[in-house]
Amino acid sequence: MAIATPEGYRALSEHTVTAFLAELPAIRDRLGGDPGAWRVREVGDGNLNLVFLVEGPEGSVCVKQALPYVRLVGESWPLGLERARFEWEALRIQHRLAPERVPEPLHFDEQLYAIVMERLAPHIIMRKGMIAATVYPRFSEQIAEFLARTLYFTSDLGMKAAEKKKLLELFAPNVELCKITEDLIFTDPYMEHERNRWTSPQLDDAARAIREDLPLKRAVAWLKLKFLSEAQALIHGDLHTGSIMVTPDDTRVIDPEFAFMGPIGFDVGKLLGNLLMSHASQPGHEARPGERADYQEWILATVQEVWNGFERRFLELWRRRPEGDAFPTAHFTGPDGERALEAARRTFVRRIFTDSLGYAGTSMIRRTLGLAHNADMETIPDPDRRAACERRNLALARELVVEAEQFADIASVADRARIVARG
């Protein structure tokens, strides 16, 4: 049965995207020349959408169009087109708050559910670079800046309650994408489900152990409840190394279609979890044992720098720009007021830290046992080597979820990752 779509909607192709863009004067001027000579490539390798790169003699753009189904699965899994609108709104907000860290949004087509944005070049998807053991020396400081600014200024600490409620109203209808997260991250991997898959038979026992692990499932249930109920800030919702494009000098965050008002730790944790998965995967890509040990250390240094940089910047913003309605500064006057307020800030950030570790662990588990896996592991051709990396990944993930409060700081997480990696 054909999937119903709004009147006027059609899926673009390499042959029709040129005509679409030629009708947009600002985009036509940006590309320059005769539209018939523009070069078009469809490069979407993600789970949901069509993505086109269009080059003209004067410039280039990227076009992203929502399909009415999950591309990874096919038309058997319908998915609403409105997700493109949520992505457009999130891009606009994130670009305003962190303009150097997000591609410039240029146009949204209401009929085609297509976004035209700045094309990033010579950037590549960060995950691909990390599989090739590429070092990105400026990544940690730049992503920490993105996280701190976008999360602080969309929280009750950095914006007035009335404006925050408008964001809640704007993103609350993004229920289909949230449902995907709720199911694929917090539900399916902990039960028998047709969408689950893993390296079998090597990980059959590990998958069964996860399904039978009541302390783990209890901790995951608390994390899911936070995801469902804590509207702390506008979160990207799918922030991992596949949603980041990089060069050695520049970091850009893409694909915020999962954006909604949720727990701050979810964005931070999902990113940390994907970095830790990359760390666990590195032995599987070695031609000789130990040749990527230095790169693994760079990853763990990056994990620490990302958290420490986020924490420092978030606290600095709170101290310098307490523009929200939470923690009114008028309550913290007198000689002990600032000390008391600083204690509250530290407590708040510590809660983000423990949430982040839990969400890191759930991301690591779902990418090993759930529907959509990471190329970090999937591109390891030998199933036994891949399963050995995945097993270590699951072991660390469980500790992050169940024992999050036991980690004193991010350095202790890195230390634990080293121990687990040694088996």
N, C-alpha and C positions, 0 to 999 in steps of 0.2 A: 504494500500500500504506500502511495506517495505521501511524503510528509507535507503538511499544509504550511504555506509560507504567506506572508502579507502580500497584498497586491503590489506589483511593481518590483518585487524582489527577484533577483536572478543571481546565480553563482557566477562570479567573474572568471575569466580564463585569460591565458596569455594573449589571446586574440582580441578580447573585448575590453581589457583594462585600459588600453590606450585611448579608446573612444570615450570612456568614462572620465579619464583625467583631462582630456582635451577640452571638455565642457567646463572646466574649472579654471577661470582666467589666472588666478594667482599661481596655481600649480603649473599651468601651461607656461607661464613666464619663468617659473623657477627651473623647469626642464629645458626650455628654449628649443628653437629650431622647429622642424616639421615633425608633427606627431608620428607620421608614417615611418620616420627614421629612429624613433625611440626604441631602445632595447628593453625587453621585458623577460624576466625569469620568475617562475613560480618556485619558491624555495621553502615552503612550509613543511617542516619535518616534525612539528609538534603534534599534540594529541587532538586539537580541536578545530583549527582554522586554516584558511588559505592565506598565504603571504606572497606578495609579489615585490620584486625589486625592479624599478623602472629608471632607466638612465637616458638622459638627453644630453645635447652638447653643452648646456650651461649648468646642469646639476642633476640631482637624482632624488627620488623619494621611495618610501616603502608604503605599500598598501596592504592592510590586513583586513580580511573580511570574515565575519562569522558565518559558519555553515549551520544549517538547522539540525545538526546531529553531531555526535562525538566522532571526530574523524578517525581516531584510533580504533574504534569499534565498528563504525558504519551506521547505516540508517536504522538498524535495530535499536539504537539508543538515541532517540530524538533529544534535542537540546534547544532551548529558546534562543532567539537571535538577540534579545535585549542585552545579553552579556556584553555586546560590543559597545552599547551606550554606557554601561558601568565602567568599562575600560577607558573610554574616552573621557569621562568625567574624572576618573582617578588620574589619568595622564595629565590633565589640565591642572589638577591640584598639586600633584607631585612636581610638575614642571615649575609651577609658581614657587614652591617651597625649596626645591633643589634643582634649579634650572640646568646646572652643568652635569647632572647625574641621570637625566631622563631625556630621551629623544623629544624634539620639539613637536607637539601635536599641531597639525596644519589644517585638517578638514575632517568633518564627520558627515557621512551621507546617511540621512534618516531612512531612505528607502532601501538602500543596499546593505545597510549595517556594515559599512566599510569605513575604516579609519585611514587617513593619509597622514603620514608623519615623516619626520626627518629620517633619511637613510643613514645608517651608521656605517662608516667605512674609514679605515680598514679593519674594523672591529670583527671579532669572532665570538661565538658562544663560549663562555668561560669553561664550561664542562669539557669541550673539545680540547681546549688548550691544556687543561689539567690532565687529561688522559695522555697528552703528549709531553707531560712534565714541564710545562712552561711556567716560569716564574713571573708574577705580576707585582712589581715592587710597590706600586701605589694603590693597589686594590683595597687593602685593609683600611687605610685612612679615608678613602673616598666612599666606600660603602658604609663605614661608620657615620660619616657625615650625612649620607642619604637617610639612614635609619633614624638618627637622632632628630633631624629636622622634620621629616615627614611624620614621625610618630609623636614628637613633642607638640608640634604646632596644630595637630588635629586631635589633641587630648584636652581634657578639662583643665590641665595645667597651663596650656598655651593658648586656649581660645575660650571665649565666653560661652556660657551654657546655651544661650539662644542659637548661636552659630553652630555649636556642636549638634544640637537637636536637628538643625537643618541637614547636616551631613547624615545623621541617623535616618532621617526621612528619605534622603536621596538614595542611600545604598541599601536600606532594609529590603527592598524587593529583589535583591540579587540572591534569591533563595535557591535557584537551581545549582549555581556554582558552589554555594555553601554546602548544599546537600551532597555534592560529589566529595568534598573534603570530609564531611561528617561520616560518610560511608567508607570511602577508600582509605582514610587515615585512621579513624578511630573505631571502626566497627568490623569491616570485612576481614582484616588479617587475623583477628582473634577468634574466628569461627570458621567452620567449613562453608565455603562460598564458591560459586562457580566462577567468579571473577578472579579469584586468587590463583597465583602460580608461583613456582619457585624452582630452583635447580634440583631436579628430582632424578634419582632417588637420594642423592647425596644429602639433601636437607629435609628429607621426610620427617626425621626424628625431631629436628629443630622446629619445624612448623607445628608438629603435634605438641611439643613442649610449650610453645607460645599459646596454643589454644587451651591448654590445661593449666596455665599459670594464673591462678586467681589473684595473688598480690599484684601482678603486672596488670591484669585486666581491671582491677579496682583503681589503680593509679591512672590508667588510661581513661577510665570513666570520669574521674575528677577533671582530667585535662579536657575531655570532650565537653563537660559541663561548663568549664570556663570559656571554651570556644563558642558555645551556644549563648552564653549569658553575659559575658563581660565586654561591653562595648567601650573599651578604653580609648581607642584611636582608630583612624582610618588605616587599615593594614593592607599591604599589597596582596596578601593571601596565598601567594604561590612563589615566594622568594627563594630561589635556589640557583645553583650555578648554570642551569639551563635557561634561566630568565635574566641573565646578566650577560652583556656583551662588553668585551674588553680589548684594549691594546695594552702594551706595557705601561702606558702613561694615562690611560683614560678608562673609566668605569661608567657604564650606563645600565640602568635597570629598565627592563621591558616587560610587556605582557601582564599588566595588572587587572586582567578581567575578573579575577577572583576577589577583587577588592570589596571590603565591607568594614563596618565598625566592629572591631574584635579585640582580643587581648594582644597587647604589645609584644609579649613574649613569643607569640606564634611566628611573626616575621623573623625576629632575631633567631629563634630556635631552629626554624626550618633551614635557614642559611647555615647555621653552625652544624646542623646534622648532615647537610650535604657536603660540607667541607670534611667532616669526619668520615663520611662514606668514601670520599676520594682518598683520604689517608689510608683507610682499610684496603682499598682496591689496588694500591700501587704495586705490591708484590706480584700481583697477577699480570702486570704489564712488563715485568722485568725479563730481559734476555738472560741476565746473570743475577744470581741471588745477591741482594744487597745493593744493587746499582742505583736504586732510587731512594736509598736511606736518607740522603741529604734533602731530596725533594719532600719526603715525608716530614722531615723536621721543618721545612719551610711551611708546609700546610699547618702543622701544629702551632708554629709561631704566628701564622695568619689567624688561626682560630682565636688565639689569645689577644692579638692586636685588634681584631674586629670587636670582641666584647669590650675590652678595655677602652677602645676608642669610642664606642657607642656610649658606654657608661659615663666617661668623662664629658663628652659633648652634651649628653642629655642633662647631666647635672649642671653644667655651665649655662645651658639655656634656661633651666629652671631658676638659677640664681639671678641671671641678668634680665630675663624677660618673663616674670611671673604674671602673664596677661590673662590667665584663665580665672575661673571662679572657684576652683578648688584650692585649699590651703591658703585662705586670704592672709596677706602679709599683715593686715591690721591685728590679727590674732597673736602675732609673734613679735611684739615690741618689748622694749626693756632690755636689761643686760643679758638675760638668759633666753630671750626670744629667738635670736638667730641660731643659737645652739640647739634649741628644741626643734626648730624648723629643719635644720640640717640633719638632725637625727631622723626626722620624718622622711626627708628625701632619701637618705641611705636605706631606710626600711623599704620604701617603695621600690627602689632600684634592686634591692636584694630579692624582692618578690618577682620582679621581672626576670632576674637571673635564674631562679629555680624553675619558673614557668618555661623559660627558654630551654633549659636542659631537658625538661620533660618533652617539650615539643620536638626538640632535636631527636630524641630517642624514637618517638612515634614516627617521624619522617623516615628514619633509618630502617625501621621495621617494615613500614608499608612498601618501601622501595625494594625490599628483599622478598616479601611474601605476598604482596598485593597485586593489583592489576598492572600498574605502569611502573616499570623498573628504570633504573638509571643506566646510562651508557657506561658509566665508570665501571660497573660490574659486567654488564651485558656484553661488552666488547672483549672480555677475557675469553679467548676461544676454548681453552681446555676446561671442561666442566668441573673437574676435580680441583683445579687451582682456583677457579671462580668460587666454588662452594666453600673452600677454605677461607677465602677473603670474606665471603658473606657470613660465615659462621662467626668470625671474629667481630664483624660489624654488628651482628645480632647480640652478641655477648655484651658489648659496650652499650648498645642501645638500651638493653634491659636495665642496666645499672643507672643510666641517665634518667629513665622514667621512674623507677622504683626508689632510687636512692638520691634523687636530685638535691634534697636538703642536706645531705651529708657532704657534698662537695663544698669546700671552703671558698674556693675561688676558681677562676678559669684555668689557672696554672695547674691545679689539681686535676682538672678534666684532661688536660694535655698529658699529664703524667700517667693517668689511668689508661689513656689511649695507647701510650707507648707500651705499657705492661701487657695489655690485651693483645696488641699487635705481635708481641713475642710469643704468644700462645701459652 
